[in-house]
Amino acid sequence: MTRIEWKNITLTGSIIAILFWIFLSLEMAMAASTSEDEKFTWPSFARSTPLKKEFTAVKHYNFTIRNFSPAVVVEQLAEPILFEELLFPEQVVRSHISAMRAGDYDWWLSTMDEQLREMMKTADIEKDFVEKRKAQWVALLQDTNVTMEQWIETGRYLIITVRLHSEDNPQIPKEGLEIPIVMSVREGTWLVTARLKIDDPVYQNFNSPELVEKDSIVIERTIR
């Protein structure tokens, strides 16, 4: 089953604002888990031989997929769209990408909901990452065309996927690179959000080849 490769997630972290914070959170969670394990003392009493048990939990994720036909070219905006005029999700995507192409950090943050804005500012300031992020945008979007490809509705969230195309940018595969941008209605308008978890099956498998031919797919996860 096709999944988003970690190297692609790392490569495109600057486009999907969500990802940098997720990596940071995972590192902190892993560190905390290691710390707790070091403090924990196993019981010294005799115990029986372990018996392996198993139960199966089934979850159903309902979502709809529609393709932009034809794909919509994400043209560069000269300036940000006023907050009160961000009425449509496509406007948010266009503004989000335009901010990165323009190297305008504050504009980029303005396309996110309050929770994500604060997370990104805090993380970038602590890591002194603002200028490095801008450099990533230049490297990724130079000589690159961007189009909106899919419209995916899942619960309260909307995912619009954008595809990067370039014949000259070595960071972009020949077949292009499709990236999901997650949005929800916050503060009275559509904004980019980090509230949809990265392990959400719809987010992870939006471009699965199986979904082209089937109405549903089965994903198995083993928790040990």
N, C-alpha and C positions, 0 to 999 in steps of 0.2 A: 504493500500500500504506500502510495506516495505521501511523504510528509515534507514539511518545510525543513530544509537542511539547516543545521545550526550555523554553518558558515554563511549561508544566505541571510539568516537573521542578523548575524553580526555585521555583515556587509551593509545591510540596509537599515541598521539601527537608527540612523539619522532621519530616515523617512518615516518610520513608524515610531513616534515619540514614546510609545508605550514600552518598547523593548529595553531601553537603557535602564529604566527603573526596575523592571522585572529582574534583570541580571543582578542589579545591586541588592534587591530584596532577597534573591536566592542565596547570594553570598553571605548575607547577614544571618539568614535562617540556618544555613549549613554550619556557620561558625557557632551559633547558639546551640545547635543540636550537639555538636562535638563537645562543647563546654559542659553541657548537661550530662553527656555520657561519661565524661571523666569524673564527675562527682558521684555517679550512681554506683552503689555497691550491690552486687548480686547476693541473694540469700545464701547462707552457709548450710542450711538444712538439706537433708537428702530429698531428692525429687525423683519421680518416676521417669521412665523412658518417654520422651516426647511422642505424642500421637499427632500426626498430621491431619488437619481438618480443612475443609473448604466449603465456602458458600458462594453463590453467584448472585450478584445484584445487577439488574437490568434497568438501564435508563434510556428513555427515548428523547431525542432532540429533534424537534420539528423546525424546519426552516424552508425558505423559498429562495430560489436562485433565478435571476433574470439577467440576460446579457444586454449590454448596450449595443445596439445594432443600427448603424456601425459604431465601433468604438469611438469614444469622444476624446478629442485632442484637448489636453490640459494646457491652455494658452496662458502665457505669463501676464499677470496683472501688474499695472504700473504702481499701484498703491493698495493698501488693505481695504477690504470691504467693511463698511461701517457695521458695528456689532448688530444694530437694530435692523440692518438690511440683509443679514445672513439668514435668509428664509429657507433655502434649499440645501440639502446635503452636498450636491455637486458644487455649490459655491464654496463650501467649507474645504472640500478637497482642492479646488483650484487655488484658494487663498493659502492653504497649508503648503502646497508645493511651490507657489510663487514666493512665499516668504523664504523658503530655503534657497531658491535660485537667487533671490536678492540678497541673501546673507543677513537677513533682518531677524535677529533673535527675538525681539519683543513682539514683532508681528507674528512670528511662528507660535509663540506662547499664547497669543490672543485667540488662536484657533482651537484651543483646548479648554476643557471644563476646569473649574477652579481646583479640584483635587489634583488633576494631572499637572496643571500649571505650577502649583506649589511644590509638588514632588520633583518636577524637572528642575526648577530654579534651585531648590535646596541641593539636589544631587550634583548639578553642574557647578554650583559655586563651591561646594565642599571639595570637589575633584578638580577645580580650576579647569573646567572642560568646555567653557563657552566657545573660545576661539578654536579649539580642536574640533568641536562639532561643526562650526562654520567651514573649516577646512574639509571636513568629510563631505559636506553638502557640495562644495565645489568639485571635489574629486568624483563624486557619484553622478552629479547632474550635468557636468560639462559635456557638451556634444551629445546630449541624451534627450530623446523625445519621450513624453509621458502621455499615456491614454487611459481613460477609465474603461474597464472591461466588464466587471460584474457588479450586480446589485443584489446583496444577500441580506434577507431579513431573518433575524433569529431572536425571538422574544422581544425585549425592549431595545435591542441593538440593531444597527444597520452597519453592514460591512460593504464598503465600496472598494473594489480591488483596482489598483493602477498597475499598468505594465510599463516598464522602462525598456526603451529600444535604443540601440546605438551600434553603429558599425565601427566607430572609432574609439569608444571608451572601453579599455581592457577590463574594467570591473563589471561590465554588463555581458552576460552570456549571449551567444549569437541568437538564440531563440527568444531573448528578452527575459525580463525578470518581473514576475507578478507579485505585488505586495498588497496585503489587506490593510485598509485604514478603517478602524472601528469608531463609530459615532453613536451618540444617543442625544435625546433632547434634554438639555440642561440649561438652566438660567434663561429659559424662554426661547431657546433656539438650538439648532444642531451644532454640536461641538465634538471634537476628537476626545476620546475617553480611554482610560485604562481599566474601566470597571469590568469589562469582559475578560475573564482570566485567559492566560496564554495556553492553558491546558484544555480549554474548551474544545470539544471535538469538531465543532463547526469551523472554528478559527483555524484549527490545525489541518483540516482536510478539505478546505474550500476548493482546492484545485486538484482533488483526487480524480484520476482518470475514470474511476468506477462510477462517479456521479454523472458522467456524460451519458452512460448507457443504462443506469439503474436509478430507481426512485429512492432506494435506501441502501445503505451499506452497514455492515456489522464490524465494530471495532472491539477487540478484546484487550483488556488490561489486566495484568497479573500483579497483585500487591502481595509482597512477601513480608 
